[in-house]
Amino acid sequence: MFCLFTRAVSFHFLLAAAGFVLMHAVALAAPTEGEWIGKAGYGDGNSGNFCTGEAKVKSARVSGNLLELNINTDGNDNPATLDIRSDGSVKTYAAFSAFGTAPKGQGLQGGDFLFVGQFKGDTFEGSVSRGIGGHDLYLCMVEFKLARKGAVEARAMFTNENPEVLRLERQVAETRRQGLIHTVAEVQGPADPFRPFDGAWTGVIRSDDPARCKIQSKVKEVSVKGSAVTITTTSGSDSADLEGGGRLIKWLSVSVRNIQTGDTESLHAKLDGAFRENEFSGGVSGSIGDGGTCSATVKLGRKGSVHAEALIKGVDPKLLRLQRQLAAVTPNSAVSQAETERLAQERAEQEKQLAELRAEQEKLEAQRKAEQERIARLRAEASQLKSKQPKGIPSDLKLGNYHALVIGANNYANLPKLKTAVADANAVAKILSEEYGFKVRKL
């Protein structure tokens, strides 16, 4: 038996099985040159990653169409210079090392890793990865995020603040310096200290496990007068008594969709929570038809308040408050009107970019899960093939010798030079020789 391997059958085809997905190209401007900062890590440990340890971004700089990046893994520097494509994406191989835990791939794993990622505005998200272990079937990946130094995204990365909030805070501060902004009145609670929760409240009921059940009833209004509480939802109205300390306990009838069965049920659920100065926090739970439990979180704010509106819209209350402040800019001149329009346009563009980022992140997460499932299938198939024994062939039957001619060439007369053809050929030759008993000749 003779086998001929060329560059067209690259050993790195296994990288596809390891689940390395390049983000779809998006028409973006070139990233800002200069220093960038970031974070790196091996993920949450549940992504099928067979590398672990400590990873951090030691340095990052954009120079023209190059990203100069150094990710330190377990004390080892990995400097790399990566090409940035015209659409702001990165997809290239470079030397890298990480600590592996895969079968036949334990300890420091070095070699050519695949760097992929995408610049978008002042941020970059990417990963560096390759297959390790037996037949390179085990994923080794380090994920990293970058932000331009000095940008609000850089501060948000290390403080866990909302970058949109930070950006609007800068806009509000600038607008205030121009004298174009005034204070927006907030909805206040009652003046009577003995009835601190009186008034109308509204908010949301959100299922704790949407894959299990979904609460379909919505909060219309919760009215508090002294100790008397009226709870009105789209499923009906109930009365309750407020206990000491603002605690509210009441059995309610709510509409719920059982995701497992697809049925819509009437759930007899217990509401248990407590009012605080300008918010209510609690939960509802009850047994659904298949014997399981359906639970949800209940959040309320004073009707008309920023907190209540933010709950209903599903946004950060601080973000909404800043948006209201900017919307209240006094248009007392053509200059202030133009500034208002400019800020509104900036907010619209930022919200659009944020929505695109979230959609892209969800798409990539779905692709990553699909590739993990494909890796699992490949491993199972490889295990089955290895365990199968030939049927009907005598164990003492000798079939002769197996030969393989493995050719790998990096340099071609009329074609661009390749980077990994020789390394690929050597890897193939090693597997054929050590694991399958081939007599190998390399050219």
Beta strands, then each sheet from edge to edge (+ up, - down):
strand 1: 4-5
strand 2: 34-41
strand 3: 55-63
strand 4: 66-73
strand 5: 79-83
strand 6: 89-102
strand 7: 105-120
strand 8: 123-132
strand 9: 138-148
strand 10: 199-207
strand 11: 213-215
strand 12: 219-225
strand 13: 228-233
strand 14: 236-241
strand 15: 247-258
strand 16: 264-276
strand 17: 279-287
strand 18: 293-302
strand 19: 403-406
strand 20: 439-442
sheet 1: 1+ 19+ 20+
sheet 2: 5+ 4- 3+ 2- 9+ 8- 7+ 6-
sheet 3: 11+ 15- 16+ 17- 18+ 10- 12+ 13- 14+
end
